[in-house]
Amino acid sequence: MQIVLSREHLARVEQHGERSYPNEGAGFLLGHAAGDTVTISAVLPLENRREASAQHNRYELAPQDYLRAELEAAARGLSLVGVFHSHPDHPAQPSEFDREHALPHFSYLITSVRGGRAGATHAWRLREDRSGFDEDALTISQEEDTV
Amino acid sequence: MARIRIPTPLRPYTGGQEHVTVSGRTVGEALADLTRQYPELERHLFNGGQLRSFVNVFVGEEDIRHLDGPHTPVTENTQLLIIPSIAGG
């Protein structure tokens, strides 16, 4: 799969990770899928609902946030296509905890934030048998694709 | 027959359907009927026969964990929602 993300949306993902540092920041990705390409059209940064003492290496988005995001996507003619989150002072690779909690058919963007500055962002997708993630190609487009 | 709302990432397993009609007198029976109709959903909803910890089932606005769990009764007018808790580390 290929994930297409505008520079502006990537910047919002990175900024949420930096603002949340040294904790993890997370949110939803709205967009549309066509063939082997998922195009991100909106980024919804959200509050990390984990208890404060765990937020440095865990994130959680509330069921109510999930439902709101699905309804907002539908209202904008989009789909809920994935989740983004940051890894403070760790690589942009999914952890075992990420795998255990991941959903199929979702794009997972992970941004490494070191010392408060966003670094690499990579895109991942859970394998059908839940055994691990495969990396998706991430393409940064020059123009914003908004609806 | 109750109706279950399927979250977006699981709709590929229900032929793209947002809502699935199921039979059963309890939430547990309704979910069993759902996975009977769409067996590929099973591994994403259950682990060792138990609902995965990040899978929430709501009856209206109430999480079944705050009701009677899988024994929560459903009627033919019940709307069930499967809503994942999005979590990771």
gemmi code that builds the backbone of each chain (N, CA, C; Angstrom):
import gemmi

chains = {
    "A": [
        ("MET", (0.839, -1.198, 0.000), (0.000, 0.000, 0.000), (0.878, 1.253, 0.000)),
        ("GLN", (0.344, 2.301, -0.588), (1.018, 3.593, -0.569), (0.144, 4.589, 0.196)),
        ("ILE", (0.761, 5.325, 1.106), (0.052, 6.348, 1.863), (0.500, 7.707, 1.338)),
        ("VAL", (-0.460, 8.517, 0.953), (-0.144, 9.852, 0.439), (-0.613, 10.885, 1.460)),
        ("LEU", (0.322, 11.744, 1.839), (0.071, 12.711, 2.904), (0.661, 14.054, 2.461)),
        ("SER", (-0.084, 15.137, 2.644), (0.469, 16.442, 2.252), (1.505, 16.899, 3.282)),
        ("ARG", (2.346, 17.845, 2.876), (3.335, 18.392, 3.815), (2.644, 19.013, 5.026)),
        ("GLU", (1.530, 19.688, 4.749), (0.816, 20.355, 5.843), (0.272, 19.345, 6.857)),
        ("HIS", (-0.277, 18.248, 6.364), (-0.793, 17.241, 7.295), (0.343, 16.543, 8.049)),
        ("LEU", (1.443, 16.308, 7.348), (2.595, 15.730, 8.041), (3.051, 16.676, 9.146)),
        ("ALA", (3.053, 17.988, 8.857), (3.473, 18.973, 9.864), (2.548, 18.923, 11.082)),
        ("ARG", (1.256, 18.728, 10.860), (0.315, 18.658, 11.996), (0.588, 17.415, 12.844)),
        ("VAL", (0.896, 16.317, 12.163), (1.225, 15.076, 12.882), (2.488, 15.298, 13.720)),
        ("GLU", (3.495, 15.914, 13.095), (4.757, 16.144, 13.800), (4.567, 17.108, 14.976)),
        ("GLN", (3.793, 18.170, 14.741), (3.587, 19.162, 15.805), (2.861, 18.551, 17.003)),
        ("HIS", (1.914, 17.658, 16.735), (1.191, 17.032, 17.854), (2.153, 16.165, 18.667)),
        ("GLY", (3.048, 15.484, 17.982), (4.050, 14.678, 18.683), (4.981, 15.544, 19.511)),
        ("GLU", (5.369, 16.701, 18.942), (6.280, 17.600, 19.666), (5.581, 18.241, 20.867)),
        ("ARG", (4.332, 18.643, 20.677), (3.586, 19.264, 21.785), (3.341, 18.274, 22.914)),
        ("SER", (3.185, 17.012, 22.566), (2.878, 15.993, 23.571), (4.130, 15.518, 24.308)),
        ("TYR", (5.306, 15.742, 23.710), (6.568, 15.282, 24.277), (6.729, 15.786, 25.717)),
        ("PRO", (7.216, 15.028, 26.684), (7.821, 13.691, 26.535), (6.800, 12.556, 26.540)),
        ("ASN", (5.518, 12.894, 26.401), (4.496, 11.852, 26.331), (4.172, 11.534, 24.874)),
        ("GLU", (3.378, 10.492, 24.702), (2.941, 10.134, 23.363), (1.712, 10.953, 22.986)),
        ("GLY", (1.688, 11.401, 21.747), (0.517, 12.079, 21.207), (-0.082, 11.219, 20.104)),
        ("ALA", (-1.391, 11.312, 19.930), (-2.051, 10.450, 18.951), (-3.292, 11.127, 18.391)),
        ("GLY", (-3.798, 10.575, 17.324), (-5.021, 11.090, 16.721), (-5.422, 10.235, 15.542)),
        ("PHE", (-6.451, 10.690, 14.843), (-6.986, 9.906, 13.726), (-6.614, 10.524, 12.379)),
        ("LEU", (-6.633, 9.663, 11.370), (-6.401, 10.056, 9.987), (-7.671, 9.794, 9.186)),
        ("LEU", (-8.151, 10.830, 8.492), (-9.319, 10.666, 7.633), (-8.862, 10.784, 6.188)),
        ("GLY", (-9.523, 10.063, 5.318), (-9.147, 10.148, 3.916), (-9.936, 9.178, 3.086)),
        ("HIS", (-9.312, 8.712, 2.016), (-10.002, 7.729, 1.194), (-8.993, 6.759, 0.597)),
        ("ALA", (-9.473, 5.548, 0.378), (-8.642, 4.503, -0.200), (-9.144, 4.205, -1.600)),
        ("ALA", (-8.222, 4.091, -2.523), (-8.565, 3.718, -3.895), (-7.470, 2.791, -4.396)),
        ("GLY", (-7.835, 1.552, -4.654), (-6.830, 0.581, -5.081), (-5.794, 0.389, -3.996)),
        ("ASP", (-4.529, 0.571, -4.365), (-3.446, 0.373, -3.397), (-2.982, 1.670, -2.755)),
        ("THR", (-3.776, 2.729, -2.898), (-3.350, 4.024, -2.371), (-4.352, 4.558, -1.354)),
        ("VAL", (-3.833, 4.976, -0.214), (-4.657, 5.653, 0.785), (-4.210, 7.105, 0.828)),
        ("THR", (-5.125, 8.021, 0.560), (-4.809, 9.445, 0.581), (-5.400, 10.066, 1.835)),
        ("ILE", (-4.541, 10.692, 2.634), (-4.984, 11.325, 3.875), (-5.468, 12.739, 3.557)),
        ("SER", (-6.692, 13.039, 3.978), (-7.270, 14.358, 3.679), (-7.504, 15.205, 4.918)),
        ("ALA", (-7.422, 14.606, 6.081), (-7.611, 15.364, 7.317), (-6.917, 14.635, 8.464)),
        ("VAL", (-6.433, 15.428, 9.416), (-5.732, 14.911, 10.591), (-6.467, 15.420, 11.822)),
        ("LEU", (-6.813, 14.530, 12.740), (-7.531, 14.927, 13.953), (-6.679, 14.625, 15.179)),
        ("PRO", (-5.876, 15.582, 15.642), (-5.094, 15.357, 16.867), (-6.039, 15.254, 18.062)),
        ("LEU", (-5.767, 14.313, 18.959), (-6.661, 14.095, 20.100), (-5.869, 13.977, 21.388)),
        ("GLU", (-6.618, 14.033, 22.487), (-6.010, 13.916, 23.807), (-5.667, 12.465, 24.105)),
        ("ASN", (-4.489, 12.240, 24.655), (-4.098, 10.910, 25.110), (-4.859, 10.608, 26.401)),
        ("ARG", (-5.696, 9.561, 26.376), (-6.568, 9.262, 27.521), (-5.935, 8.321, 28.538)),
        ("ARG", (-4.716, 7.874, 28.297), (-4.063, 7.031, 29.301), (-3.767, 7.853, 30.552)),
        ("GLU", (-3.617, 7.157, 31.691), (-3.268, 7.870, 32.909), (-1.915, 8.554, 32.707)),
        ("ALA", (-1.736, 9.695, 33.383), (-0.559, 10.529, 33.142), (0.746, 9.755, 33.312)),
        ("SER", (0.800, 8.860, 34.286), (2.059, 8.164, 34.576), (2.450, 7.188, 33.467)),
        ("ALA", (1.523, 6.842, 32.585), (1.810, 5.873, 31.514), (1.964, 6.521, 30.147)),
        ("GLN", (1.712, 7.821, 30.065), (1.643, 8.464, 28.745), (3.000, 8.585, 28.050)),
        ("HIS", (4.092, 8.348, 28.792), (5.398, 8.462, 28.136), (5.633, 7.311, 27.157)),
        ("ASN", (4.924, 6.171, 27.375), (5.099, 5.074, 26.414), (3.791, 4.370, 26.052)),
        ("ARG", (2.664, 5.012, 26.330), (1.360, 4.441, 25.966), (0.427, 5.571, 25.518)),
        ("TYR", (-0.479, 5.219, 24.605), (-1.542, 6.158, 24.273), (-2.848, 5.406, 24.180)),
        ("GLU", (-3.918, 6.129, 24.348), (-5.248, 5.548, 24.183), (-6.199, 6.651, 23.751)),
        ("LEU", (-7.047, 6.327, 22.805), (-8.093, 7.247, 22.371), (-9.421, 6.652, 22.809)),
        ("ALA", (-10.286, 7.477, 23.349), (-11.527, 6.980, 23.948), (-12.497, 6.476, 22.888)),
        ("PRO", (-13.341, 5.502, 23.253), (-14.364, 5.024, 22.316), (-15.235, 6.159, 21.781)),
        ("GLN", (-15.525, 7.136, 22.638), (-16.355, 8.274, 22.192), (-15.613, 9.077, 21.111)),
        ("ASP", (-14.275, 9.209, 21.275), (-13.485, 9.896, 20.252), (-13.524, 9.119, 18.941)),
        ("TYR", (-13.467, 7.792, 19.080), (-13.503, 6.947, 17.878), (-14.813, 7.153, 17.118)),
        ("LEU", (-15.910, 7.092, 17.855), (-17.223, 7.209, 17.208), (-17.378, 8.584, 16.563)),
        ("ARG", (-16.926, 9.629, 17.272), (-16.999, 10.984, 16.726), (-16.195, 11.093, 15.423)),
        ("ALA", (-15.012, 10.470, 15.429), (-14.161, 10.534, 14.227), (-14.831, 9.829, 13.050)),
        ("GLU", (-15.455, 8.676, 13.311), (-16.146, 7.972, 12.213), (-17.288, 8.816, 11.666)),
        ("LEU", (-18.037, 9.437, 12.579), (-19.182, 10.235, 12.137), (-18.715, 11.484, 11.393)),
        ("GLU", (-17.604, 12.091, 11.877), (-17.083, 13.266, 11.178), (-16.587, 12.890, 9.781)),
        ("ALA", (-15.918, 11.751, 9.696), (-15.446, 11.292, 8.386), (-16.626, 11.123, 7.435)),
        ("ALA", (-17.681, 10.459, 7.918), (-18.844, 10.221, 7.055), (-19.473, 11.539, 6.623)),
        ("ALA", (-19.538, 12.494, 7.575), (-20.159, 13.785, 7.259), (-19.349, 14.546, 6.209)),
        ("ARG", (-18.043, 14.279, 6.133), (-17.176, 14.982, 5.174), (-16.952, 14.159, 3.908)),
        ("GLY", (-17.668, 13.046, 3.801), (-17.514, 12.209, 2.615), (-16.199, 11.457, 2.590)),
        ("LEU", (-15.621, 11.237, 3.780), (-14.342, 10.553, 3.899), (-14.518, 9.258, 4.687)),
        ("SER", (-13.431, 8.551, 4.896), (-13.425, 7.365, 5.759), (-12.369, 7.552, 6.838)),
        ("LEU", (-12.588, 6.862, 7.935), (-11.553, 6.795, 8.970), (-10.539, 5.761, 8.483)),
        ("VAL", (-9.342, 6.219, 8.136), (-8.398, 5.305, 7.477), (-7.198, 4.940, 8.345)),
        ("GLY", (-7.058, 5.591, 9.507), (-5.908, 5.207, 10.309), (-5.703, 6.060, 11.537)),
        ("VAL", (-4.564, 5.807, 12.158), (-4.208, 6.419, 13.440), (-2.759, 6.881, 13.349)),
        ("PHE", (-2.461, 8.021, 13.960), (-1.050, 8.403, 14.070), (-0.683, 8.519, 15.543)),
        ("HIS", (0.562, 8.229, 15.869), (1.034, 8.474, 17.231), (2.542, 8.666, 17.219)),
        ("SER", (3.041, 9.193, 18.333), (4.472, 9.488, 18.417), (5.162, 8.492, 19.341)),
        ("HIS", (6.447, 8.306, 19.093), (7.303, 7.506, 19.968), (8.375, 8.419, 20.546)),
        ("PRO", (8.168, 8.922, 21.759), (9.180, 9.811, 22.345), (10.509, 9.080, 22.571)),
        ("ASP", (11.556, 9.596, 21.965), (12.926, 9.064, 22.120), (13.031, 7.588, 21.752)),
        ("HIS", (12.197, 7.166, 20.823), (12.270, 5.806, 20.294), (12.049, 5.859, 18.778)),
        ("PRO", (12.475, 4.809, 18.073), (12.326, 4.806, 16.609), (10.858, 4.765, 16.181)),
        ("ALA", (10.641, 5.124, 14.930), (9.279, 5.162, 14.366), (8.865, 3.768, 13.896)),
        ("GLN", (9.020, 2.816, 14.795), (8.662, 1.428, 14.475), (7.677, 0.929, 15.509)),
        ("PRO", (6.720, 0.092, 15.077), (5.693, -0.364, 16.016), (6.265, -1.282, 17.094)),
        ("SER", (5.732, -1.141, 18.290), (6.123, -1.989, 19.406), (5.208, -3.216, 19.456)),
        ("GLU", (5.572, -4.168, 20.301), (4.714, -5.338, 20.493), (3.350, -4.911, 21.037)),
        ("PHE", (3.355, -3.904, 21.892), (2.085, -3.391, 22.436), (1.231, -2.791, 21.312)),
        ("ASP", (1.895, -2.130, 20.357), (1.165, -1.606, 19.190), (0.504, -2.751, 18.424)),
        ("ARG", (1.262, -3.827, 18.230), (0.719, -4.965, 17.460), (-0.488, -5.579, 18.156)),
        ("GLU", (-0.376, -5.776, 19.461), (-1.467, -6.422, 20.192), (-2.768, -5.644, 20.067)),
        ("HIS", (-2.654, -4.313, 19.950), (-3.854, -3.469, 19.967), (-4.268, -2.958, 18.591)),
        ("ALA", (-3.546, -3.385, 17.562), (-3.806, -2.809, 16.234), (-5.037, -3.417, 15.575)),
        ("LEU", (-5.597, -2.627, 14.671), (-6.740, -3.068, 13.871), (-6.264, -3.327, 12.445)),
        ("PRO", (-6.904, -4.288, 11.779), (-6.535, -4.535, 10.383), (-7.052, -3.406, 9.494)),
        ("HIS", (-6.483, -3.305, 8.320), (-6.963, -2.345, 7.303), (-6.860, -0.888, 7.761)),
        ("PHE", (-6.048, -0.612, 8.743), (-5.793, 0.753, 9.189), (-4.352, 1.101, 8.857)),
        ("SER", (-4.131, 2.368, 8.520), (-2.764, 2.876, 8.372), (-2.315, 3.402, 9.727)),
        ("TYR", (-1.146, 2.987, 10.164), (-0.581, 3.479, 11.428), (0.656, 4.296, 11.118)),
        ("LEU", (0.550, 5.604, 11.339), (1.722, 6.468, 11.177), (2.398, 6.617, 12.532)),
        ("ILE", (3.691, 6.397, 12.569), (4.445, 6.572, 13.814), (5.555, 7.586, 13.555)),
        ("THR", (5.630, 8.583, 14.436), (6.664, 9.619, 14.331), (7.606, 9.502, 15.522)),
        ("SER", (8.868, 9.421, 15.235), (9.868, 9.446, 16.303), (10.100, 10.897, 16.729)),
        ("VAL", (10.015, 11.149, 18.044), (10.269, 12.504, 18.558), (11.417, 12.407, 19.562)),
        ("ARG", (12.552, 12.971, 19.185), (13.736, 12.871, 20.053), (14.073, 14.240, 20.618)),
        ("GLY", (14.136, 14.287, 21.950), (14.460, 15.552, 22.604), (13.451, 16.646, 22.297)),
        ("GLY", (12.231, 16.255, 21.962), (11.190, 17.238, 21.681), (11.082, 17.644, 20.220)),
        ("ARG", (11.971, 17.116, 19.366), (11.939, 17.448, 17.940), (11.513, 16.230, 17.133)),
        ("ALA", (10.523, 16.423, 16.255), (10.036, 15.316, 15.429), (11.097, 14.906, 14.417)),
        ("GLY", (11.259, 13.616, 14.281), (12.181, 13.061, 13.285), (11.418, 12.293, 12.234)),
        ("ALA", (11.830, 11.063, 12.024), (11.241, 10.268, 10.944), (9.797, 9.861, 11.250)),
        ("THR", (8.984, 9.815, 10.199), (7.633, 9.252, 10.281), (7.562, 8.087, 9.298)),
        ("HIS", (7.054, 6.962, 9.799), (6.881, 5.793, 8.934), (5.438, 5.311, 9.017)),
        ("ALA", (4.999, 4.624, 7.968), (3.621, 4.121, 7.884), (3.626, 2.597, 7.960)),
        ("TRP", (2.698, 2.053, 8.746), (2.660, 0.605, 8.996), (1.234, 0.084, 8.862)),
        ("ARG", (1.131, -1.200, 8.607), (-0.178, -1.846, 8.446), (-0.110, -3.237, 9.067)),
        ("LEU", (-1.110, -3.575, 9.867), (-1.138, -4.890, 10.526), (-1.356, -5.984, 9.492)),
        ("ARG", (-0.598, -7.060, 9.607), (-0.823, -8.211, 8.721), (-2.163, -8.858, 9.046)),
        ("GLU", (-2.709, -9.492, 8.059), (-4.027, -10.129, 8.204), (-4.046, -11.145, 9.344)),
        ("ASP", (-2.946, -11.870, 9.551), (-2.918, -12.892, 10.610), (-2.458, -12.313, 11.952)),
        ("ARG", (-2.324, -10.989, 12.043), (-1.963, -10.267, 13.259), (-0.548, -10.598, 13.742)),
        ("SER", (0.268, -11.215, 12.895), (1.599, -11.634, 13.346), (2.594, -10.484, 13.408)),
        ("GLY", (2.293, -9.376, 12.789), (3.219, -8.253, 12.783), (2.735, -7.177, 11.832)),
        ("PHE", (3.605, -6.189, 11.605), (3.266, -5.089, 10.699), (4.128, -5.177, 9.445)),
        ("ASP", (3.577, -4.677, 8.353), (4.369, -4.422, 7.157), (4.425, -2.912, 6.967)),
        ("GLU", (5.571, -2.446, 6.462), (5.692, -1.006, 6.238), (5.069, -0.622, 4.899)),
        ("ASP", (4.315, 0.453, 4.915), (3.745, 1.015, 3.691), (4.651, 2.133, 3.196)),
        ("ALA", (4.626, 2.348, 1.881), (5.376, 3.477, 1.308), (4.648, 4.768, 1.659)),
        ("LEU", (5.388, 5.736, 2.173), (4.793, 7.020, 2.551), (5.252, 8.081, 1.555)),
        ("THR", (4.304, 8.673, 0.864), (4.609, 9.697, -0.127), (4.101, 11.037, 0.379)),
        ("ILE", (4.983, 12.017, 0.431), (4.586, 13.355, 0.881), (4.281, 14.193, -0.359)),
        ("SER", (3.021, 14.604, -0.460), (2.626, 15.386, -1.633), (2.830, 16.874, -1.352)),
        ("GLN", (2.979, 17.631, -2.416), (3.202, 19.087, -2.261), (1.904, 19.816, -1.968)),
        ("GLU", (0.819, 19.276, -2.504), (-0.446, 19.984, -2.367), (-1.348, 19.291, -1.387)),
        ("GLU", (-2.097, 20.117, -0.679), (-3.030, 19.579, 0.292), (-4.260, 19.051, -0.432)),
        ("ASP", (-4.716, 17.864, -0.013), (-5.902, 17.266, -0.598), (-6.999, 17.310, 0.455)),
        ("THR", (-7.748, 18.368, 0.461), (-8.783, 18.492, 1.476), (-10.151, 18.444, 0.843)),
        ("VAL", (-11.102, 18.062, 1.658), (-12.488, 18.006, 1.195), (-13.295, 18.976, 2.023)),
    ],
    "B": [
        ("MET", (-34.781, -9.080, 15.397), (-33.355, -9.187, 15.089), (-32.659, -7.877, 15.459)),
        ("ALA", (-31.596, -7.979, 16.257), (-30.843, -6.779, 16.628), (-29.924, -6.366, 15.467)),
        ("ARG", (-29.420, -5.146, 15.563), (-28.514, -4.643, 14.539), (-27.192, -4.271, 15.176)),
        ("ILE", (-26.093, -4.630, 14.532), (-24.763, -4.299, 15.048), (-24.083, -3.355, 14.070)),
        ("ARG", (-23.551, -2.244, 14.615), (-22.774, -1.327, 13.779), (-21.311, -1.770, 13.783)),
        ("ILE", (-20.768, -1.916, 12.582), (-19.401, -2.417, 12.412), (-18.458, -1.236, 12.207)),
        ("PRO", (-17.336, -1.176, 12.936), (-16.395, -0.065, 12.727), (-15.697, -0.185, 11.361)),
        ("THR", (-15.290, 0.941, 10.820), (-14.735, 0.995, 9.463), (-13.676, -0.077, 9.173)),
        ("PRO", (-12.643, -0.242, 10.041), (-11.570, -1.180, 9.656), (-12.012, -2.644, 9.640)),
        ("LEU", (-13.175, -2.949, 10.209), (-13.649, -4.339, 10.186), (-14.684, -4.585, 9.081)),
        ("ARG", (-15.066, -3.531, 8.370), (-16.088, -3.713, 7.325), (-15.625, -4.551, 6.139)),
        ("PRO", (-14.314, -4.621, 5.852), (-13.909, -5.543, 4.785), (-14.332, -6.985, 5.067)),
        ("TYR", (-14.567, -7.311, 6.341), (-14.961, -8.689, 6.693), (-16.473, -8.889, 6.653)),
        ("THR", (-17.232, -7.803, 6.469), (-18.691, -7.925, 6.387), (-19.181, -7.489, 5.003)),
        ("GLY", (-18.324, -7.646, 4.016), (-18.702, -7.257, 2.662), (-18.948, -5.769, 2.531)),
        ("GLY", (-18.307, -4.989, 3.412), (-18.451, -3.539, 3.350), (-19.668, -3.010, 4.086)),
        ("GLN", (-20.439, -3.911, 4.695), (-21.662, -3.466, 5.371), (-21.355, -2.714, 6.662)),
        ("GLU", (-22.035, -1.599, 6.861), (-21.897, -0.833, 8.101), (-22.733, -1.459, 9.214)),
        ("HIS", (-23.873, -2.027, 8.834), (-24.758, -2.656, 9.825), (-25.021, -4.105, 9.444)),
        ("VAL", (-25.026, -4.963, 10.459), (-25.333, -6.373, 10.242), (-26.481, -6.752, 11.178)),
        ("THR", (-27.453, -7.454, 10.649), (-28.580, -7.912, 11.451), (-28.250, -9.293, 12.015)),
        ("VAL", (-28.469, -9.446, 13.320), (-28.088, -10.694, 13.985), (-29.249, -11.202, 14.835)),
        ("SER", (-29.198, -12.494, 15.137), (-30.189, -13.074, 16.037), (-29.531, -13.323, 17.389)),
        ("GLY", (-30.361, -13.556, 18.393), (-29.841, -13.834, 19.728), (-30.595, -13.043, 20.773)),
        ("ARG", (-30.623, -13.611, 21.992), (-31.356, -12.933, 23.069), (-30.433, -12.162, 24.000)),
        ("THR", (-29.128, -12.375, 23.822), (-28.147, -11.657, 24.637), (-27.061, -11.094, 23.722)),
        ("VAL", (-26.249, -10.202, 24.280), (-25.130, -9.650, 23.508), (-24.191, -10.765, 23.064)),
        ("GLY", (-23.936, -11.709, 23.976), (-23.047, -12.823, 23.646), (-23.575, -13.630, 22.468)),
        ("GLU", (-24.877, -13.911, 22.480), (-25.471, -14.675, 21.377), (-25.459, -13.865, 20.087)),
        ("ALA", (-25.680, -12.566, 20.209), (-25.671, -11.706, 19.013), (-24.277, -11.678, 18.384)),
        ("LEU", (-23.236, -11.584, 19.239), (-21.865, -11.568, 18.709), (-21.499, -12.925, 18.117)),
        ("ALA", (-22.001, -13.999, 18.757), (-21.738, -15.343, 18.217), (-22.373, -15.478, 16.839)),
        ("ASP", (-23.575, -14.923, 16.682), (-24.222, -14.987, 15.371), (-23.450, -14.151, 14.351)),
        ("LEU", (-22.918, -13.010, 14.797), (-22.128, -12.161, 13.898), (-20.910, -12.926, 13.366)),
        ("THR", (-20.184, -13.600, 14.271), (-18.976, -14.297, 13.815), (-19.329, -15.595, 13.075)),
        ("ARG", (-20.556, -16.113, 13.286), (-21.009, -17.246, 12.472), (-21.216, -16.775, 11.030)),
        ("GLN", (-21.791, -15.584, 10.896), (-22.033, -15.053, 9.554), (-20.742, -14.611, 8.881)),
        ("TYR", (-19.831, -14.077, 9.689), (-18.586, -13.528, 9.141), (-17.412, -14.037, 9.983)),
        ("PRO", (-16.997, -15.299, 9.729), (-15.984, -15.940, 10.591), (-14.658, -15.193, 10.679)),
        ("GLU", (-14.300, -14.442, 9.634), (-13.004, -13.742, 9.672), (-12.960, -12.654, 10.743)),
        ("LEU", (-14.123, -12.241, 11.220), (-14.159, -11.228, 12.284), (-13.661, -11.778, 13.612)),
        ("GLU", (-13.767, -13.091, 13.767), (-13.543, -13.706, 15.081), (-12.190, -13.311, 15.680)),
        ("ARG", (-11.137, -13.436, 14.874), (-9.793, -13.212, 15.437), (-9.555, -11.753, 15.817)),
        ("HIS", (-10.330, -10.860, 15.222), (-10.141, -9.442, 15.539), (-11.030, -8.988, 16.696)),
        ("LEU", (-12.031, -9.786, 17.034), (-12.930, -9.427, 18.139), (-12.613, -10.203, 19.410)),
        ("PHE", (-12.172, -11.444, 19.250), (-12.000, -12.325, 20.404), (-10.577, -12.843, 20.500)),
        ("ASN", (-10.191, -13.137, 21.728), (-8.899, -13.757, 21.993), (-9.144, -14.815, 23.056)),
        ("GLY", (-9.004, -16.086, 22.684), (-9.268, -17.152, 23.639), (-10.720, -17.159, 24.117)),
        ("GLY", (-11.633, -16.813, 23.232), (-13.054, -16.850, 23.574), (-13.561, -15.624, 24.308)),
        ("GLN", (-12.639, -14.739, 24.703), (-13.032, -13.506, 25.402), (-12.921, -12.327, 24.441)),
        ("LEU", (-13.794, -11.339, 24.641), (-13.678, -10.119, 23.849), (-12.290, -9.535, 24.074)),
        ("ARG", (-11.631, -9.140, 23.005), (-10.335, -8.470, 23.181), (-10.523, -7.218, 24.030)),
        ("SER", (-9.477, -6.886, 24.780), (-9.620, -5.810, 25.761), (-9.934, -4.468, 25.100)),
        ("PHE", (-9.507, -4.295, 23.844), (-9.739, -3.003, 23.198), (-11.005, -2.998, 22.362)),
        ("VAL", (-11.767, -4.089, 22.414), (-13.039, -4.132, 21.692), (-14.161, -3.806, 22.671)),
        ("ASN", (-14.840, -2.714, 22.416), (-15.950, -2.297, 23.272), (-17.255, -2.536, 22.537)),
        ("VAL", (-18.223, -3.067, 23.265), (-19.554, -3.257, 22.689), (-20.517, -2.389, 23.489)),
        ("PHE", (-21.195, -1.518, 22.783), (-22.143, -0.621, 23.430), (-23.565, -1.017, 23.054)),
        ("VAL", (-24.447, -0.939, 24.042), (-25.885, -1.013, 23.781), (-26.369, 0.418, 23.937)),
        ("GLY", (-26.705, 1.033, 22.809), (-26.986, 2.467, 22.876), (-25.724, 3.186, 23.313)),
        ("GLU", (-25.781, 3.916, 24.429), (-24.619, 4.668, 24.900), (-23.904, 3.984, 26.055)),
        ("GLU", (-24.344, 2.759, 26.393), (-23.779, 2.061, 27.555), (-22.835, 0.946, 27.123)),
        ("ASP", (-21.632, 0.953, 27.671), (-20.675, -0.132, 27.465), (-21.216, -1.371, 28.180)),
        ("ILE", (-21.223, -2.517, 27.494), (-21.786, -3.726, 28.138), (-20.999, -4.141, 29.370)),
        ("ARG", (-19.730, -3.664, 29.488), (-18.957, -3.989, 30.703), (-19.585, -3.324, 31.925)),
        ("HIS", (-20.379, -2.270, 31.689), (-21.076, -1.596, 32.788), (-22.507, -2.095, 32.917)),
        ("LEU", (-22.889, -3.026, 32.076), (-24.221, -3.640, 32.166), (-24.020, -5.073, 32.655)),
        ("ASP", (-24.488, -6.026, 31.886), (-24.343, -7.423, 32.322), (-23.429, -8.189, 31.378)),
        ("GLY", (-22.470, -7.466, 30.793), (-21.492, -8.115, 29.921), (-22.178, -8.868, 28.792)),
        ("PRO", (-21.664, -10.060, 28.456), (-22.264, -10.821, 27.350), (-23.683, -11.293, 27.651)),
        ("HIS", (-24.072, -11.233, 28.933), (-25.430, -11.666, 29.300), (-26.452, -10.539, 29.162)),
        ("THR", (-25.977, -9.358, 28.798), (-26.889, -8.223, 28.617), (-27.961, -8.594, 27.585)),
        ("PRO", (-29.225, -8.450, 27.952), (-30.276, -8.855, 27.014), (-30.384, -7.904, 25.822)),
        ("VAL", (-30.744, -8.466, 24.684), (-31.029, -7.642, 23.508), (-32.419, -8.009, 22.995)),
        ("THR", (-33.061, -7.041, 22.379), (-34.361, -7.281, 21.749), (-34.201, -7.020, 20.257)),
        ("GLU", (-35.280, -7.203, 19.530), (-35.164, -7.005, 18.077), (-34.943, -5.543, 17.713)),
        ("ASN", (-35.171, -4.644, 18.679), (-34.954, -3.220, 18.394), (-33.606, -2.716, 18.903)),
        ("THR", (-32.805, -3.607, 19.494), (-31.537, -3.166, 20.078), (-30.520, -2.808, 18.988)),
        ("GLN", (-29.841, -1.674, 19.222), (-28.744, -1.262, 18.349), (-27.444, -1.493, 19.111)),
        ("LEU", (-26.631, -2.390, 18.615), (-25.323, -2.644, 19.228), (-24.255, -1.928, 18.412)),
        ("LEU", (-23.264, -1.385, 19.112), (-22.142, -0.747, 18.430), (-20.853, -1.420, 18.867)),
        ("ILE", (-20.050, -1.807, 17.905), (-18.692, -2.269, 18.210), (-17.779, -1.068, 17.998)),
        ("ILE", (-17.121, -0.651, 19.071), (-16.258, 0.534, 18.995), (-14.900, 0.179, 19.586)),
        ("PRO", (-13.860, 0.198, 18.762), (-12.544, -0.127, 19.301), (-11.979, 0.997, 20.159)),
        ("SER", (-11.335, 0.633, 21.254), (-10.457, 1.583, 21.934), (-9.160, 1.571, 21.152)),
        ("ILE", (-8.730, 2.725, 20.737), (-7.489, 2.801, 19.967), (-6.357, 2.995, 20.960)),
        ("ALA", (-5.442, 2.050, 20.968), (-4.374, 2.112, 21.961), (-3.084, 1.578, 21.364)),
        ("GLY", (-1.991, 1.942, 21.983), (-0.692, 1.456, 21.549), (0.377, 2.020, 22.464)),
        ("GLY", (1.604, 1.840, 22.037), (2.678, 2.301, 22.909), (3.899, 2.687, 22.099)),
    ],
}
model = gemmi.Model(1)
for chain_id, residues in chains.items():
    chain = gemmi.Chain(chain_id)
    for i, (resn, *xyz) in enumerate(residues, 1):
        res = gemmi.Residue()
        res.name, res.seqid = resn, gemmi.SeqId(i, " ")
        for name, pos in zip(("N", "CA", "C"), xyz):
            atom = gemmi.Atom()
            atom.name, atom.element = name, gemmi.Element(name[0])
            atom.pos, atom.b_iso = gemmi.Position(*pos), 0.0
            res.add_atom(atom)
        chain.add_residue(res)
    model.add_chain(chain)
structure = gemmi.Structure()
structure.add_model(model)
structure.setup_entities()
